[in-house]
Structure formats: structure tokens, C-alpha cells
Amino acid sequence: MHPVIAVVGAQKITYRATPAVAVTDAEQIGSILPSRPEELPPARLEQIFRIARHRYVWGQIGKRST
């Protein structure tokens, strides 16, 4: 697996050590991902994309269900 972290809104990314994952800003993610090997079947990628493109999903991160 080849994990990538895309940081949104950062003006600068500073490393204290070489990260174990690729770290980029959100503007560069489109140029990084096509060069990475596919790890998931296309149907699973489509499912993840369908969920991830909704703002509601990201707004729920860190919220606790009661």
C-alpha cells in the first residue's frame, strides 16, 4: 500500500523526519496520485469517491455520536 496525505489549506509543510507516507498539499494531489500504483479494485475506488466527495462526510469527522 502507498498511503498519501493531502493537507488542505496549509501555507507550508515542514518535515522533521522523512515521512513514511507521501505528504503533499491539496493542489499537488492530482499530479501525485496518477503516478501511484492502484491498490484497490475500480468498484471499491468508485464507492470511496462517491462517499468522500460529500462535504457532510468531512464535517462529521471528530464529532461523537450520542
Secondary structure, DSSP 8 states (H G I E B T S, - for coil): ---EEEESS-S----SS--SSEEEETTTHHHHGGGS---S-HHHHHHHHHHHT-HHHHHTTT----
